[in-house]
Amino acid sequence: MGTAASPFPHPIAAELEGVGPKPTVKVLSRRAGQRRQIQATIAASYLIDALVLSIYARAGDIPAAIGPAFAACGLVSIAFYLVLSETGFTERFQDHYFVAPQLIVSAAIMLAFTYIAPEVGVMFLCTLFVVFNFGSLRSPPRQTVIVWTATAFGLAALFLLTDKPISMPHDTYLERVATMLVFVLTIGRCMFLGMFSSSMRRSLYANGVKLREAYKRIEELAELDELTGSFNRRCIMRMLGDEITRGHRINTPCSIALIDLDWFKRINDSYGHPTGDEVLRTFAITVFANIRSIDRFGRYGGEEFLLVLPDTSNDAATRILDRLRAIIADLDWSAFSPRMRVTISAGVATLAPDETADTFLARADGALYAAKARGRNRIASALS
């Protein structure tokens, strides 16, 4: 690995592609392309470092063969990794980018050349520093500790078991140019690391926001009836429970209405189920347009709906439902069929002290049946 190499692709893709079911052919192809790009960057980095080494060689600090040998070692390691990548071997592992193996190979190359050419050892040590900073962004903690430990032993052996004079050439003008390039490249690569890390954080934050929005949308969809857009039974029952608890706690009135579309089976039988679905949707839209923001409206089952009216007395609830009844009856249903007429019946009940949801609904249901028994297209109120 060279100094400018980053052993990971796009931060979000890198974290997510290794998770979940077996990757598709498209995902495998994209991963292979990303690995090629990474290795191309690594190869370019080795060649840049070899160029700096050639300047040191020109200054007489190291033999001319050091630069080409350094580049050759790096390119051979890259070629070996590409063979593993192109044959699909790396896909057998969760970390298909082989970050830890690449870090170990890179560290070994840098330490070996520090030993071989200690006269310019500062360059290889700077490179080692940058390599590990890049690698730490992608390596999991366990791999990071293993690689760091192995490198620490290598550095200990280099500094404590040898007497190599690791130097930073700066006596001649050409040496100063080469050493300046070492530090300029090191600083530049560290800045790139910082920018990449910042980009990663922004990407993670942006994806986190999108993920939260997606979860919110999923939750909304999970709470809604697919056909009418009203709350589904599970959700409207939860809301009813919340309002009952609230009404008992602060002693405020709460009313409900069970609403049924009159003779809805005849509509389905006469005009077909698609028309019946459109009638349900139109009814739900009309109700939504004519209730308060605090009211809760959900599909209780089939053509039966539950309307929860917080802070509403029995008389007020009856008036609200009678107004809704009149609006529904006055709608022009001729778009579905010239002779179609749709009406509703509803049973209204107001929460009694210490009443449960079951008895509350039972009273509203009884009132609904009373409205139907009286001829439909009417509102009936339950007695407490």
C-alpha positions as CSV (number, residue, x, y, z in Angstrom):
1,M,0.0,0.0,0.0
2,G,1.2,3.4,-0.9
3,T,0.9,6.6,1.1
4,A,-2.2,8.0,-0.6
5,A,-4.2,4.8,-0.6
6,S,-7.5,4.4,1.1
7,P,-8.5,0.7,1.7
8,F,-12.2,1.4,1.5
9,P,-14.8,2.7,-1.0
10,H,-17.7,5.1,-0.4
11,P,-18.2,5.0,3.4
12,I,-21.9,4.2,3.4
13,A,-21.6,1.5,0.7
14,A,-18.6,0.0,2.5
15,E,-20.6,-0.4,5.7
16,L,-23.8,-1.7,4.2
17,E,-22.8,-4.0,1.4
18,G,-21.3,-6.6,3.7
19,V,-24.6,-6.9,5.6
20,G,-27.6,-8.9,4.7
21,P,-28.3,-11.7,2.2
22,K,-26.0,-13.0,-0.5
23,P,-24.9,-10.1,-2.7
24,T,-26.3,-10.0,-6.2
25,V,-24.2,-10.1,-9.4
26,K,-24.7,-6.4,-9.7
27,V,-23.4,-5.8,-6.2
28,L,-20.4,-8.1,-6.8
29,S,-19.5,-6.3,-10.0
30,R,-19.7,-2.9,-8.3
31,R,-17.5,-4.2,-5.4
32,A,-14.9,-5.5,-7.9
33,G,-14.9,-2.2,-9.6
34,Q,-14.4,-0.4,-6.3
35,R,-11.5,-2.6,-5.4
36,R,-9.8,-2.0,-8.8
37,Q,-10.1,1.8,-8.2
38,I,-8.6,1.4,-4.7
39,Q,-5.7,-0.6,-6.0
40,A,-5.1,1.9,-8.8
41,T,-4.9,4.6,-6.2
42,I,-2.5,2.5,-4.2
43,A,-0.3,1.8,-7.2
44,A,-0.2,5.5,-8.1
45,S,0.9,6.2,-4.5
46,Y,3.8,3.7,-4.7
47,L,4.9,5.3,-7.9
48,I,4.9,8.8,-6.4
49,D,6.9,7.6,-3.5
50,A,9.3,5.9,-5.9
51,L,9.8,9.2,-7.6
52,V,10.7,10.9,-4.3
53,L,13.1,8.1,-3.7
54,S,14.7,8.8,-7.1
55,I,15.4,12.3,-5.9
56,Y,17.1,11.0,-2.8
57,A,19.1,8.7,-5.1
58,R,20.0,11.6,-7.3
59,A,21.3,13.4,-4.2
60,G,23.4,10.4,-3.4
61,D,21.7,9.3,-0.2
62,I,20.5,5.9,-1.4
63,P,21.3,3.5,-4.3
64,A,19.3,4.2,-7.5
65,A,17.8,0.7,-7.2
66,I,15.9,1.5,-4.0
67,G,13.1,3.5,-5.7
68,P,12.3,0.8,-8.4
69,A,12.6,-1.9,-5.8
70,F,10.1,-0.1,-3.5
71,A,7.7,0.4,-6.4
72,A,8.1,-3.2,-7.5
73,C,7.3,-4.6,-4.0
74,G,4.2,-2.4,-3.8
75,L,3.0,-3.3,-7.3
76,V,3.5,-7.0,-6.7
77,S,1.4,-6.9,-3.5
78,I,-1.3,-5.0,-5.5
79,A,-1.2,-7.6,-8.3
80,F,-1.5,-10.4,-5.8
81,Y,-4.5,-8.8,-4.2
82,L,-6.1,-8.1,-7.6
83,V,-5.8,-11.8,-8.4
84,L,-7.6,-12.7,-5.2
85,S,-10.2,-10.1,-6.0
86,E,-10.8,-10.9,-9.6
87,T,-11.2,-14.6,-8.8
88,G,-13.8,-13.9,-6.2
89,F,-11.7,-15.2,-3.3
90,T,-12.1,-12.1,-1.2
91,E,-15.8,-12.3,-1.4
92,R,-15.7,-15.3,0.9
93,F,-14.8,-12.9,3.8
94,Q,-16.9,-10.3,5.5
95,D,-14.2,-7.7,4.9
96,H,-13.9,-8.3,1.2
97,Y,-11.5,-5.4,0.9
98,F,-8.9,-7.3,2.9
99,V,-8.0,-4.2,5.0
100,A,-6.0,-6.0,7.7
101,P,-3.9,-8.1,5.3
102,Q,-3.2,-5.0,3.2
103,L,-2.2,-3.0,6.2
104,I,0.1,-5.7,7.4
105,V,1.8,-6.0,4.0
106,S,2.1,-2.2,3.7
107,A,3.6,-2.0,7.2
108,A,6.1,-4.9,6.4
109,I,7.2,-3.1,3.2
110,M,7.7,0.2,5.0
111,L,9.6,-1.4,7.9
112,A,11.7,-3.4,5.5
113,F,12.7,-0.4,3.5
114,T,13.4,1.6,6.6
115,Y,15.9,-1.1,7.5
116,I,17.3,-1.3,3.9
117,A,17.5,2.4,3.4
118,P,17.7,4.0,6.9
119,E,19.3,7.1,5.3
120,V,15.8,8.1,4.2
121,G,13.9,6.3,6.9
122,V,11.8,9.4,7.7
123,M,10.0,8.9,4.4
124,F,8.9,5.3,5.2
125,L,7.9,6.2,8.7
126,C,5.8,9.1,7.6
127,T,4.2,6.8,5.0
128,L,3.5,4.2,7.7
129,F,1.8,6.8,9.8
130,V,-0.5,7.9,6.9
131,V,-1.2,4.2,5.9
132,F,-2.5,3.4,9.4
133,N,-4.6,6.5,9.7
134,F,-6.3,5.6,6.5
135,G,-6.7,2.0,7.5
136,S,-8.2,2.9,10.9
137,L,-11.2,4.4,9.2
138,R,-12.2,1.0,7.7
139,S,-10.7,-1.6,10.1
140,P,-12.9,-3.0,12.9
141,P,-11.4,-2.7,16.4
142,R,-10.1,-6.2,16.7
143,Q,-8.2,-6.1,13.4
144,T,-6.9,-2.6,14.3
145,V,-5.4,-3.9,17.5
146,I,-3.9,-7.0,15.8
147,V,-2.3,-4.9,13.1
148,W,-1.1,-2.2,15.5
149,T,0.5,-4.9,17.8
150,A,2.3,-6.5,14.9
151,T,3.6,-3.1,13.7
152,A,4.6,-2.2,17.2
153,F,6.8,-5.3,17.4
154,G,8.3,-4.5,14.0
155,L,9.1,-0.9,15.1
156,A,10.6,-2.2,18.4
157,A,12.8,-4.6,16.5
158,L,13.9,-1.9,14.1
159,F,14.8,0.7,16.8
160,L,15.9,-1.6,19.6
161,L,17.5,-4.6,18.0
162,T,19.4,-2.7,15.2
163,D,21.7,0.3,15.2
164,K,20.5,1.6,11.9
165,P,20.8,5.4,11.8
166,I,17.3,6.4,10.7
167,S,17.8,9.8,9.1
168,M,16.1,12.8,7.5
169,P,18.4,14.1,4.7
170,H,18.5,17.9,4.6
171,D,22.1,18.9,4.0
172,T,22.0,19.6,0.2
173,Y,19.4,21.5,-1.7
174,L,18.3,18.4,-3.5
175,E,17.9,16.6,-0.2
176,R,15.8,19.5,1.2
177,V,13.6,19.3,-1.9
178,A,13.0,15.6,-1.4
179,T,12.4,15.9,2.3
180,M,10.1,18.8,1.7
181,L,8.1,16.6,-0.7
182,V,7.9,13.9,2.0
183,F,6.3,16.3,4.5
184,V,4.2,18.0,1.9
185,L,2.8,14.7,0.7
186,T,2.3,13.5,4.3
187,I,0.5,16.6,5.3
188,G,-1.6,16.5,2.1
189,R,-2.6,12.9,2.7
190,C,-3.5,13.7,6.3
191,M,-5.6,16.5,5.1
192,F,-7.3,14.2,2.6
193,L,-7.9,11.8,5.5
194,G,-9.6,14.7,7.4
195,M,-11.7,15.6,4.5
196,F,-12.7,12.0,3.9
197,S,-13.6,11.6,7.5
198,S,-15.7,14.8,7.4
199,S,-17.3,13.6,4.2
200,M,-18.0,10.3,5.9
201,R,-19.7,12.0,8.9
202,R,-21.8,14.1,6.6
203,S,-22.8,11.1,4.5
204,L,-23.6,9.1,7.6
205,Y,-25.7,12.0,9.0
206,A,-27.5,12.5,5.7
207,N,-28.2,8.8,5.4
208,G,-29.3,8.8,9.0
209,V,-31.8,11.5,8.3
210,K,-33.1,9.7,5.2
211,L,-33.3,6.5,7.2
212,R,-35.3,8.2,10.0
213,E,-37.6,9.6,7.4
214,A,-38.0,6.2,5.8
215,Y,-38.7,4.6,9.1
216,K,-41.3,7.3,9.8
217,R,-42.9,6.7,6.5
218,I,-42.9,2.9,7.2
219,E,-44.5,3.5,10.5
220,E,-47.1,5.8,8.9
221,L,-47.9,3.2,6.3
222,A,-48.1,0.5,9.0
223,E,-50.7,2.6,10.8
224,L,-52.8,3.4,7.7
225,D,-55.5,1.4,5.9
226,E,-54.1,0.8,2.4
227,L,-57.5,1.4,0.7
228,T,-58.9,4.5,2.4
229,G,-55.8,6.2,3.9
230,S,-57.5,6.3,7.3
231,F,-56.0,4.7,10.3
232,N,-56.2,0.9,10.4
233,R,-58.0,-0.9,13.2
234,R,-54.9,-1.6,15.3
235,C,-53.9,2.1,15.2
236,I,-57.4,3.6,15.8
237,M,-57.9,1.3,18.7
238,R,-54.6,2.4,20.3
239,M,-55.7,6.0,19.8
240,L,-59.0,5.3,21.4
241,G,-57.3,3.7,24.4
242,D,-55.1,6.8,24.7
243,E,-58.1,9.1,24.6
244,I,-60.0,7.0,27.2
245,T,-57.0,7.2,29.5
246,R,-56.7,11.0,29.0
247,G,-60.5,11.5,29.5
248,H,-60.4,9.6,32.8
249,R,-57.2,11.3,34.0
250,I,-58.3,14.9,33.4
251,N,-62.1,14.4,33.4
252,T,-62.8,15.7,29.9
253,P,-65.6,14.5,27.7
254,C,-64.7,12.1,24.9
255,S,-67.2,10.8,22.3
256,I,-66.9,8.2,19.6
257,A,-69.0,7.3,16.6
258,L,-69.2,4.0,14.8
259,I,-70.1,4.8,11.2
260,D,-71.5,2.3,8.6
261,L,-72.1,2.8,4.9
262,D,-75.7,1.9,4.3
263,W,-76.4,-1.1,2.0
264,F,-72.7,-1.3,1.0
265,K,-73.0,-4.9,0.0
266,R,-75.6,-3.9,-2.6
267,I,-73.1,-1.4,-4.0
268,N,-70.5,-4.1,-4.4
269,D,-73.0,-6.5,-5.9
270,S,-74.6,-4.0,-8.2
271,Y,-71.5,-2.0,-9.4
272,G,-68.6,-4.2,-8.6
273,H,-65.9,-4.2,-6.0
274,P,-63.6,-1.6,-7.8
275,T,-66.5,0.8,-7.6
276,G,-67.1,-0.1,-4.0
277,D,-63.5,0.6,-3.2
278,E,-63.8,4.1,-4.9
279,V,-66.9,4.7,-2.8
280,L,-64.9,3.9,0.4
281,R,-62.1,6.1,-0.7
282,T,-64.4,9.0,-1.5
283,F,-66.2,8.6,1.8
284,A,-62.9,8.6,3.8
285,I,-61.6,11.7,1.9
286,T,-64.9,13.5,2.6
287,V,-64.7,12.7,6.3
288,F,-61.1,13.8,6.6
289,A,-62.1,17.1,4.9
290,N,-64.8,17.8,7.5
291,I,-63.4,16.8,10.9
292,R,-61.1,18.7,13.3
293,S,-57.4,18.2,13.5
294,I,-57.7,16.6,16.9
295,D,-60.3,14.0,15.7
296,R,-59.1,10.5,14.8
297,F,-60.7,8.5,12.0
298,G,-60.0,4.9,11.2
299,R,-61.3,1.9,9.5
300,Y,-62.9,-0.4,12.0
301,G,-63.6,-3.2,9.6
302,G,-65.1,-3.6,6.1
303,E,-67.4,-0.6,5.5
304,E,-67.5,0.3,9.2
305,F,-65.4,3.2,10.5
306,L,-64.6,4.6,14.0
307,L,-64.4,8.3,14.6
308,V,-62.8,9.4,17.9
309,L,-63.9,12.9,19.1
310,P,-61.7,14.2,22.0
311,D,-63.1,17.0,24.2
312,T,-66.6,16.5,22.7
313,S,-69.8,16.1,24.5
314,N,-72.6,13.8,23.4
315,D,-74.7,16.6,21.9
316,A,-71.8,18.1,20.1
317,A,-70.8,14.7,18.7
318,T,-74.3,14.0,17.5
319,R,-74.3,17.4,15.7
320,I,-70.9,16.7,14.1
321,L,-72.1,13.2,12.9
322,D,-75.4,14.6,11.6
323,R,-73.5,17.2,9.6
324,L,-71.3,14.5,8.2
325,R,-74.3,12.4,7.3
326,A,-75.9,15.2,5.4
327,I,-72.6,16.0,3.5
328,I,-72.3,12.3,2.5
329,A,-75.9,12.1,1.4
330,D,-75.6,15.3,-0.7
331,L,-72.5,14.2,-2.6
332,D,-72.9,13.7,-6.3
333,W,-72.2,10.0,-6.6
334,S,-73.3,9.9,-10.2
335,A,-69.7,9.8,-11.3
336,F,-69.7,6.1,-10.3
337,S,-73.2,5.4,-11.6
338,P,-76.2,7.6,-12.7
339,R,-78.5,6.1,-10.1
340,M,-76.0,5.6,-7.2
341,R,-76.8,7.0,-3.8
342,V,-74.7,6.6,-0.7
343,T,-75.7,7.3,2.9
344,I,-74.3,6.5,6.3
345,S,-75.7,5.5,9.7
346,A,-73.8,6.1,12.9
347,G,-74.0,5.3,16.6
348,V,-72.6,7.9,19.0
349,A,-71.5,7.3,22.5
350,T,-69.8,9.5,25.2
351,L,-67.3,8.1,27.7
352,A,-68.8,7.3,31.1
353,P,-66.7,7.4,34.3
354,D,-64.4,4.4,34.6
355,E,-65.6,2.9,31.3
356,T,-63.4,0.6,29.3
357,A,-62.9,0.6,25.6
358,D,-65.0,-2.6,25.2
359,T,-68.1,-1.3,26.9
360,F,-67.6,2.1,25.2
361,L,-67.5,0.5,21.8
362,A,-70.4,-1.8,22.6
363,R,-72.6,1.2,23.4
364,A,-71.7,2.9,20.2
365,D,-72.3,-0.3,18.3
366,G,-75.7,-0.7,19.9
367,A,-76.6,2.9,18.9
368,L,-75.4,2.1,15.3
369,Y,-77.8,-0.9,15.2
370,A,-80.6,1.3,16.5
371,A,-79.9,3.8,13.7
372,K,-80.1,1.0,11.1
373,A,-83.3,-0.3,12.7
374,R,-84.9,3.1,12.3
375,G,-84.4,3.1,8.6
376,R,-80.7,4.0,8.1
377,N,-79.3,7.4,7.0
378,R,-79.6,8.7,10.5
379,I,-77.6,9.1,13.7
380,A,-78.5,7.5,17.0
381,S,-77.0,8.3,20.4
382,A,-76.3,5.7,23.1
383,L,-77.4,6.2,26.7
384,S,-74.7,6.3,29.3
